[in-house]
């Protein structure tokens, strides 16, 4: 479904893009102020930009369709979204992908659209680990990390460059740590055992050839995760593995 923004919002998007262009050309003097937008307007702008980015991204991803697995993942993601008001303004969408270069890398774009690595999902033994994968991507959305990279890039990032080292998802350590801390909160609010995030980083550490993170990044992410979990009281009966997951896991392994 194509998102059509109201004329007033389109004008603000164009104004914002003009401001970015002027900032790039201005080396001195007063920097133009960014046009003020409400939270509702910002969401609409982000969704509009996310839709445009998804059209380019999906040209370079190999999408795998499996209704049963996709429905399970979407329902699990929706549980996380429903527990985080800032994310619940939009329904969630999940696509299964074969990650480029054999990396276990997942992606997310504004508009609550997630792209999950099949190779990584096959490594998950518990539901809270899958939820951790989803939570990390949702956390990047909350941080607006993709849009910040796009806005601050010295040149327009083309679709053919989205997945490259300096592309649309070239997050720095600070962005990864922010997403890690936010992901713990997302899991905790949804009643899911956040220790699944520790398991996620461990799987990457044990398979460095498949990891999109460096060893130093993983060490920092592991430490941040444990520190953040320690700040929260233990959940009563947290979700670790449900019957629905046990059933769908067999299907995931056959993808």
N, C-alpha and C positions, 0 to 999 in steps of 0.2 A: 504494500500500500504506500503510495507516494504521499509525503507530508507536504501540504500547502500552507505556508505561513501567511497570516494576515498582512496586508500592505504595510501597516505601521511597523510590524516586526521585521519585515523585509528591509525597510528603510534603516532600522537600527542595526541590522546585520551588515548592511552596506557601509553604514557610518563607522562601525567597529573595524571593518576591514580597511577602510580609508585611514583611520587612526593608526592602525598597525603599519600601513605603508608610509605614513608621514613620520612615525617614530623611527622607522628604518632609515629614512632619508635625512633626519634631523640630527646634527652633531652638536648643536648648541641651541640656546634659547629655551623658551618655554615649551614643554611637551604637551601636546593637546590632551585634554581629559577624555577618558573613555565615556561614551554615552551611558547614562545610568539606565539600568533595566531592572524590572522587578524579578523576583525569584521565578514566578510563573513564566515570564517572558524569556528568562535565561534558559529554562528547561526547554521551551519550544525551539529556541535558537540552537541549543546543543543537540536536540533530536534531529533537527533539520540538517545540521552539519554531519551528524553520525550517519544519517541515511545516505548522504552523498559519499562519505568515506567508504561505507559498506559496499557500494556499487563497484568501487575501484578495487577494494581488498578481495572481494570474492572472485575476481578475475584471476587471481593468483593463488587461490586455495583450492585444494581438492576436497570437496564436500561429500560426505557419505551419508546416505539417508537410511535411517532405521527408526520407524515410528515408535516402537515400544521403548527403545532406549531413550529417544529424544523426549518422549512424554515424561518418563521418569525423571530425567535431568531437569526438564522444565519445571516440574512440580517441586523438586527439591530446591531449585533456584528461586522459585516463587515464594517458598517458605522463608528463605533468607531475605528476600525483598520485602515481604509483608512485615517482617520484624524490624525493618529499618525505614522509617518514614521518608527519609530523603531519597530513597530508591523507589518507593512504592507509587510514584507518580506515573509510572509507565509499566505496562505488562512486560514480561520477560520473554526473550527468544533465545533458543539454544541450537547451535549447529555442530555436527560432528565433523572433524577435519583430520586429514592425514597431514601432519605438520611438515613443512618444507625442510629439507636437509636432514630428515630423520630426527629432528629435535622434538622433545616432548614439550612443546610450547603452545599455550593457549592465548587467546586474545579477547578483547572486549571493546565495543564501540558505543558511544552515546546512543540512547534509545534503548538501553538494556539489551543489547545484542551480544551474546557470548559465543565464542568459537572454541570448542574444547578438543584437545588432542586425543585421538583414539589410542595412540601409543601410551600416553600417560594414564588414561582411564583403565587400561588393561593391567596396570601395575597396582591399582587400588584394591585393597582387600577388605576395607571397611567403608561404610557409608560416610562417616565423618571425614575420611580422607577425600572423598569426592566432593563433599560440601566445602572442604578447605580450598580445593581447586576453584570452585565457583566463587567462594568468598573473596579470594585474592583478586579475581577479575572484577568483581563488583566494587572492591575497594579502589581499584584503579579508576573506575568510573566516578566514584565519589570524589576522588582527588582531581578529576578532569585532566589526567596526565596526558592523554593523547591530544586533547585540544590545546593544552599548553605548549606541547612540542610543536604542533602545527602553527600556533600563533607566534612563537618566538624563533622559528626557523628563518635563516637568512634568505632562503629561497623556497619557492613552492615545492612541496614534497609530492612527487608524481606517484600514481598508483604502482608503477613498476618498482618504486623505491620503498614502498611501505614496509616491506619485510626485511630490508637490508639493515646492516649494522647501525647506520645513522638514520634510520627511517622513522616511521610513525610510532614505533613501539620501543624506541631506544631510551628506555628509562634509566636514570642514574640511580646510585645507591640510595639517595635520600627518598626518591619516589618509591623504590622497592620497600624500604623500611616503613615509610608512611602507610603503604598498602598493607604491609604485614600487620602492623598495629591495628589498623582499621578492620582487617579481616577477622582478627580475634574478637573484636566487639560485635561484628555481624554474626559470627557463629554463636557467641555467648547469648545474644538477645534471642536467637532462634531456638535456644535450648539444645544446641549441638556441641558435642565434646570438641573443644578447640585444639585438643592434642593431636587431632588429625592433621593440623598444620605442621606440627613437628615431624610427623610421619612423611609428609610431602617433601619437606626439605631433606630428610634422610634419604629418600628414594633418589633425589637428584644427586646427593653426595655420593651415593653408591654407584651411580651411572653417569659419570662426568661427561662421557661422550654424547649423551642425550640431553644434557642439561643446558638450558638457555642462560643459566647464571654461572658466574665465575666461582671458584672455590672460596674466595674471600667474601663475595656477596652472600654465599650460603652460610658461612660462619656467622656473619653479622645478622642474617635473617633468623637463624636458629636462636641466637642469643636474644634478639628482640622478641621473638615469639615466646620464649620461656619467661622472660621478664614480664611481658604483658599478661600472660596467663596467670602468673603469680599474684598479680594485682587484683584478680577477681576471686570471689568466693567460689568454691566448687559447686557445680550444678547438681541438683538431685535428679537421678535417673536421666542423664544426658543421652541423646541419640548417638549410638555408635554404629549399630547395624540393624536394619529392619528386615522383615520378611520380604518386603517389596524389593529391597536391594539384593538380597540373596538370589531372588528369582531373576532379576535383570542382569546381575553380574555374569551369569552363565551366557547370556546373549552378548554382553560386551566382549567377553573372551573370544567369541566367534567372529567378531567384526574384522 
